């Protein structure tokens, strides 16, 4: 078609522009499981002005077994490479507590940062261990949504990390997609039962798909103990790695405390 008499040629206007040089205070790249319905929503609630979250998802079977969880590791590097190509990020994060525990922090970090070598990286397992140390938690009560075949290696890994596990409770679910259906009131009730007669100095609510943000403050106030959850801890650790100080009300003392160093 000839453009000589094309009405659009006369209609279209092309304008000059100038670049926006404003930069977010913090940019986080987040790799999630396809079956996680909670993590991204929790992080958007936690993120304040100046924090940008760029996320992608990796394929998974939703089966909460050690084999299926380890298999997610095959997709971490590819998924991480899809996050905001060409954009400068401050931290990379991988969102699965049990998979991170089974794969190991070094493996997760290498795959998360393969296309961005040297970038700080975190995951819920690494972040939770750092949170326990920061809060001075040595005797831990643990609540998970998992079945025994995932709970046992989690218990063993905590013991190997120098944490004494004095109580362990679970909801016994097999599918990751079922975990968000657990009502926060059920988490409160199970935590109370777990802590009954227990000499713990902290509680760990494990799993990024578990809806825990609403119960952190009530549990801490009710039992006068620090409560660490996967999503809360990983967000705290991401801030810490980027040199940011947390200042988040109503989501547990971890995000209200001042931190030092990575």
N, C-alpha and C positions, 0 to 999 in steps of 0.2 A: 504493500500500500504506500502510495506517495504521501510524504509528509508536508508537501508544499501547501496543500489546502486543508491539512488536518487541523480541526478546531482546537484540539488539545495542545498542540504546539504553541498556539497563541495564548492559551489559558494557563499553562503551567508556569509558575514563578519559582525560581531557585534563589534562596537567600544565603547570605554569608552568616557565619556564627562564630562564637568564641567558646573555648573549652571551659568546662566546669572543673575547677582545680580543688574543690572541696574534697576532703578525704575522711572517711569514717574513722572514728577513734579505734575501732577494732573490727576486723573481718575474720570470721571463722568459717572454715570449710568443714562440712559435716557429711559423713557417709553413714547412711542408715540401712537397716534391713528393710526389704519391701514390706514385711509384715508388721513393722513397728508403727502403731497408730498414736503413740503418746509422746515420744521424745521431742519431735519437732514442735508440737504445740506447747510443751513445757518450756522449751528454750525460747520460743517467741514471747511467752509470758515473762520469762526472766530477763530477756534482753531489754536494756534501757536505751535511751537516745544515744546514738553514736555507735551502736553495735549492729553489725550486719551479718546475717547468717546465710551462707550459700550451701545448699544441700543437694544431695542426690541419693538414690537408693540402689541397692544391689540385690540380685535375685537370691532367693532362699526358699527352702521347702516348707517353712513354718514348723517343722518337727523339732521339738526341743530335746534332741539327743546329742551326745558328744560328737557322733559322726557328722550329723547334719550341721552342727554349729562350727566344727572345724572346716567344713566344706565352704563356709562363707568366706574364709580367708582367700580362696582362689579368686574372688571377685573384688577384693578391696582395692588393689592397685588400679584396675580398669575403671572402677567407679570414681575413685579419687581424681583420676585424670580428666574426668568429665566436669569437674567443678570449676566454674568461672575461668575458663582458659584465658590466659593473658592478663588476668587481674591479680594484683598483689594481695596476698592473704597474710595473716599474722599467725594463725594456728590452724592445724588440721585435727579433726576428731573422728573417731570411729565409734558408732553407737551400738554396741552389744556387750553386756557385762560378761556373760558366760563364754561367749566366743573369744573375747579378749583374754580371759583367764586361761582357756584351753590352748589358744594359739601362742600366748606369751607376748609381753609388751614389745620386745625387740622386733618380733615378726610383724606385729601390727604397725609399728612405727615405720619400719622399712617400706612396707607396702603403701601406707598412707602418703609417704613423702617421696616416693620413687620419682615422680615428675617434678617435685619441689624439694630437692635435697637440702637438708639443713634446717628446714622449717620445723618449729616446735610442734609436737603432736601429743595427743592424749587419747585415752579410752576410759570407759567407766571402771574397769578393774584397776588400772594404774592410778586413776584419780581417787578412787575410794581408798586404796592403800595410803596414798598421800594424805587424804583427809583424816584417816584414823590416827596417823602420826601427828598431824597438826593439832588435832583435838585431844591428844593424849589418851586415846582409847586403846586399852590392852586386853580387856575382857569383853567379848562381843556377843550380843544376841543377834541372830541372823534370821530374817524372814524372806522367803523367796516364793515365786509362783511355780517353781520347777518340780519335776519328779526326782526320785532318788538317784537315778543314773547321772544327773547333772549336779544334784546337791552334794553327793559324796566328793567328787573332785573339787568342788568349791570349798567345802569344809577342809579338805586336805591342803589346798592351796593357801587358805587363810592361816592354818596351823604352821605351814612351812614359812610363811611370811612373818612369823613371830606373834601372831594374834591368837590369844586363847579364846576358843569358841565355847561359851558356857551354856548356850541354848540355841536350838536350831529348829525352826518351824517352816512349813511349806504348804502351798495350796494344791500341789500335785497335778498341775496341768501339763498336757503333752504338746499342745499347739500354741505357738506364739500369738496367733490371732485371737485366742480366747482370753489372754491375760488382761487386756484393757477392760474386760467386762467385770473384773473384780471391783466391787464397790469400795470406795474409801472407808466406809464404816466397817466393812469386813476386815480391812487392813488394820484399822484401829483395834477392833476386837481381838484379832489374832495376835497383835503386838502386846496387848494387855495380858492375854493368856500366857504368852511366851515369857514375859517378864515377871510373872507371878512367882515369888520366891527365888528369883534369879539374881545373882550378884554380878550383874553386868555393869560396865561403865560406859556403854554406848550401844546403839541399835543400828543395824545395817538392813535397809530395805533394797534388796538386789533385783535389778532388771529395769532396763530403760523403757519397757512397755507397761510397767506397773504405774498406776496413777497415784503418786505419792505426795505431790506438792501440797495438797490441801491438808495432809495429816502431819506434816513435819512439825509445825508449830504446836498444835494440840498435844502431840506425843511428848515433845520436849517439856512443855509446861506441866503435863500430867505426871510425868515420871522423873522430871529434873535430870534428864540424861540427854547428851547430844544424839541426834538422829542423822544418819547419813543415808541418802538415797542415790541411786546411780546417776540420774539426770542432774540432780543438784550438785553432786560431787564433780561430775565431768565439766559442768559449766564453771564451777569455782576454779577447777584446775586450768581450764582454758584461759580464764581471766588472769590467773597467776602466771602462766607461761608467757603471756603477752605483757606482763608488767602492770596489769590493772588491779585496782583494789576493789573487792566486792562491797556493795552497799545495798543489799536487798532485804527489805523488811518481810517478816511473816513467812519465811521459807527455811527456818532453822538457823542456828547460831553460826554454822559454817560460813554462810554468805554474809554474815554481819561482822565477822572478825577480820581484823587486819592481818594481812599475810606478808611474809618477807621471803624474797628469793623464789626461784623456780622449784 
